[in-house]
Amino acid sequence: MIKSFIRLMNVDPGFQTEHIATMRLSLPATQYSTANKRSIFFQQVISRIQAIPGVQSAGAISRLPLTPGNSSRSLNIEGHAEPSDGVNADYRVISPGYFRSMGIGLVNGREVDDSDNKPSSSVVMINETMARLFWPNEKALGQRVRIDGVENPWLEIVGIVRDVKHFGLESKSKPEIYVPYFTDPWPFMTIVVRSNSNFAGLSSAIRNEVWSVDKDIPIPDIRTMDQLLSTSVSRPRFNMILLGIFAVIALVLSAVGVYGVMSYSVVQRTQEIGIRMALGADKSDVLKVVVAQGIRLLLVGIGLGLVASIALTRVLSTMLFGVSPTDPATFALISMLLTIVALAACIVPARRAIKVDPIVALRYE
């Protein structure tokens, strides 16, 4: 579980998390009933936030990575047969500056800019997975798609961005399409703000700029991307801690049990050791005999334990990431640890026994 969690945390989410704050804004339907009103509001808010000292960039997206919810749309691809069964892609509405604020790398082409942020815009951006899946043998740039629910008939692909882990670090990348906000103004968006400092002093300034546009807009807690990332791995972290505690207890009990059993078996041979010593056996020879018997018991025990463990640890497969339930390194490490404990349990009492006077050892019961 520890190895699995470490590998999970080393996954590249496709975006940066440092110095990024987010806040989700939902516009009242009665006050912002038209697309134009919604577009103007978010445009003004983003513009005002970008002017705050210490803010490097700001943008917005309809569905922020690592947060609940998703939206997908059916697509028609120009030059391909009309997909009666539907070709789907996850659908994101973005403002100019979003990719720069999130640190999402541009693979090819260009990002949407202010010239694209208008109702008549006919451009979109896609991710690497969509380009690879729908245009495996040709360039995706310059291709055109039609999106179900978007009025503009054909939208040209002008940029390709890196894949993003929208649904968690363990999730697989899916085809995604990004359209400029003015093409499809949503009543709720998540503002993303990149700063060159921490947000302790900027939070109030960001709220004030939103309220300067509309004082009645409710603003939930401003959360950083580091917090969202930490929340997204809370379940595997809990599993690791809980099962890790159980595993440590089990390992300690195993070590104590192995030591106790092996030590007892050697102590029971104290009289035998006395006889061997009385007959002239060297201390080293006696020690070798005792350790050899202990190793035989140890090998049988570890062999049975490995068979049982390989069978039982398969129940953990759904909780692991990037690690096999029968991970050889883990089994080898624990087997080595128990071997060291067992050898110590053999050697310590054996050394104590060979130091006893043979006459005293012969009387041992």
N, C-alpha and C positions, 0 to 999 in steps of 0.2 A: 504493500500500500504506500509506503514511503517512496519507493522508487517510482511508482506510478504517478504520484502527486508531483514529484520533482520533474518528471518528463512532461506532465501536463502544463506546469508553469513555464516550461521552456518553449512551449509552442508559440510561434509568431502569430499574433492575432491579425496582422495585416495593417494595424494602425498603431500610433503611439499613445501612451497613457499619461506621460508626465506633463504637468502644467496645462492640463485640459479640464475645463469645467463645463457642465451641461445643465440645462434647465428646460423642462417641457412646458410649453405654453399652449393652452386650449382657448380658442376664441368663441365667445357666445354666439350661437346661431342667429339670435334676433338682431344683434348689433352688427354682425359681420355676415350678412346673408348673401352678399355678392362676392364673386371671385376677385373683383377689383379692390374691394375694401380689404380683403384678407391679404392680398399681394402688397398693397401699400403699407399695411401695418408691419408685416415682417421685414419689408425692405427698410422702413424707417428704424425699426428696432436694431437690426443688424448694423446699419450705418452708424447709429449712435453708440453702440457698444464698441465698434471698431475705433471710435474716436477717444475712448477712455485711455488715459496714460497707463502704460504697462501692458495693454492688450496688443498682441501681435496680429491676430486675425480672428475673424468670426464668420460663422456660416450656420446653416440649418439643414436638417434632414427630417423626413417624415417618420422613419423608423431607425432609431439609434442602435448600433451594435450592442449586444449583451443586455438588451431590455426586452420585455415581453411583447408579443404581437408581431404580426407579419402581414404582408399584402403581396399577392401574386396576380399576374395578368396573363391573358392569352395573347400570343403574338402571331402575326403573319410576317413572313420574311419574303422580301421582294425577290422574284426569280425562282422561288421554291413553290411547290404545289400548295394550294390553299389547305392549311391544316384543319380539317374538319374535326379531328380529335383533339386539336389544340396543342400549341407549343407554349409552354409556360416559363416564366421567369419571375423571380422576386422583384417587386416594383418599389423603387425609392424615388421620392421627390426631394431635390436638393436645391440649395441656393449657391450662387458663386461664392467661392471661398471655403466651402465645406471640406473638400479633400485636403486643402492646404492646412486648415485648422486641425484636422484629425491626423495629419501626417501620413495619409494614404498615398502611396507612390503611383505616379503616372507611368504606365508601361509603354504606351504609344499614343500618338495624336496629341490632343490638347484638352484642357478642362473647359467646362462651360464658364462663360464670363458674363459681364453685365450686358454685352450686346445680345446674348442669347436669352436673357431674362426678360422676356416679353411674351404676350399671349400668342403671337404668331410664330414663335420660335419652332424650328423644325429639326432640332438636333437632340441627340441623346448620347449617353456614355454607357459602357458595359464593363463587366469584369472579365478577368482572364478566363474563367471557367466557361462563360457564355461564348466568348470568342472561339475557344478551343472546341466546344461542343457543337456549335451551329455552323462554324466555318473552319473545319479541320484542315482543308487543303487550299484555302484561299485567304486573302486578307479581309479582316472584319471591318477595317476603317473604310468609310465611304459606302458601306452597305446600308440598305434602308429597311426599316421595320415599321409595322403598323401595330399599335397597341390597343387592345380592347378597352374602351372607356375613354380614350383620349381623342379629342375632336380632330386634331391635325392628322391628315391622311397618311403621310409617309414621313418618318423621322430618320435623319441621317446619323450614323454613328461617327462621332468626331473624336472620341477618345476611349482608351482602354485603361482601366485602373487595376491595381492588385486585388486579389481575392481577400475578403474580409471574413473573419469568424463572427458572423452575426448572431449565431445561436449558442455560442459557447466555444471554449477552446478545443473541446473534443469533437465538435461538429465538422462535417464535411462541407466544402464550399459548394454553393449552388449557383446556377445562372442568375445574374442580377442585372437590372437595367435601371439607369438613373436619368430622370428627366428634369429640366429646369423648372423651378417653382412656378413661374408664371404660366407654364404650359398646363399645369394642373394644380391650382392653389388649394391646399388642404387647410381645414380649420384648426388643425393642431400640428405643431412642429417642435422639434427639439433644437434649441440654440446651442451651438458648440463654440466655446471661447478658448483660444490659446493665449497664454500669458507668459511673460518672461520672469514671473515671480509667483509666489503662492497666492491663493485666492482669499486669504483671510481678510485682507483690506479691500478686495475688489468686489466681493459679494454685494455689499450695500450699494456700490456704484452701479453695478449691473442692474440691480432691482430698480434703482432710481431712474435709469435710462428707459427701462420698460414702462414704468409708471408715468414717465414724462410724455409717452405716446398715448397711453390709456391708463388712467389711475385705477380703473376698476378690474384690470386683469389680475386674476389670482396667480401668484408665483409660488410653486412648491419649493422644497429645499433644493438648493444648488448642489449638485453632486459632481465629484471629480470622476474622471475615467478610471483612476486607480481604485476608487471606491466601488465602481460598477464591476471592475474586473475581480476585485476581492469577493464581492457578493456572488458573482457568477460561479466561483469555485468553492462556495461555502459548503455544499454537500460533499464533494470529494474530500475537502479538508476535514469535515466532521467525521466522515468514514475513516480517514487515515488516523485521526487522533483517537477515536473510540476503539477501533480494531487494533491500533498500535498499542494502546494501554493493555488490552486483553493479551496481545501477543507478547509484550514484555513480561506480564505476570506469568503467562504460560511458559515462557522461556526460562524464567527464574525457577519456577516450580520444577521444570524438566531438569535443569542443571542441579538443583538441590537433590532431586530424586535420584538422578544418575550418580551423583557423588555419594549419597547415602548408601545406595545399593552396592556400589563397587567397593566403597570403604568397608562396609559390613562383611562382604565376601572375603576381603583380605584379612580382616581381623579374625574371622572364623578359622583362618589357616595359620594362626599364630603358633599353635602346637606343632603343625607340620613344619613350619619354618624353624622351630626349635630343634626338631629331629634332624632336619637337613644340616643345620649349623653344628649340631653335636657330632654328626657323621663327617664333618670336615668340609662341608660345602662353603665356597666363597660367598661373601656377601653379594657380590655382583651377580653371581650365578643365581642365587635365590631371588634377587630383584628381577632378573630377566624372566624367570619362571612365572613369578606373580604377574608381571606386566603382560606377558604373553597370554596368560589365561584371561586377563582383563580385556585385552584387545579382541580376543575371540568373542567374548560376550558383547563387547562394544559393536563389533561388525554385525553381529546378528541383530542387535537392537536397532542400529541405524538403518540396516537393510529393511527391517519390518516397518520402521518409522517412515522411511522414504516412500515405500509402497502405499501406506495409508495416507500420507500427506499428498502424494500426487493424485490420489483418488478424491480426497476431500477438498483440496484447494480449487478445484474446478468450479465450485459454487461461487468463487470470487470473481469469475471471469467478467461478469457484467459491471463490476465496480473498478476494473483495472483499465488503464490507458497506456498503450505502448509497451506493456509488460505481459508476458505469458503467465498463466496461473502456475505453470511448472518451470518458472524461470530458473535456469541452471545455476546462476550466480548466487541467488538467494538460498537455494538448497545446499550448495557447496559451503557457503559462509556459515550457516547454522550447523551443518554437520561437522564442520571444522571446530566450531565453538564447543559443541557437545563432546567432541573427541578430546579436546584439551581438558575439559572438566573431568571426563572419565579417567584420563591418564593421571591427572593430579590425584584423583580419588584412589587410584591404584598405588602410586608411588609414595604418597605421603604416609599412609599407614604401614606400607611395606618397609619403608626406611625406618619407621619407628620400631617395627617388629624385629628387624635384624640387629638393632642396637640393644635389644633385651638379652640378658644373660641366658644361654641355652637352657640351663637348669630351670630358671624361672619360666621360660617359654614352654618347657615340657609339662609344667604343672598347670598351664593355662587351661581353663574350661570355658 
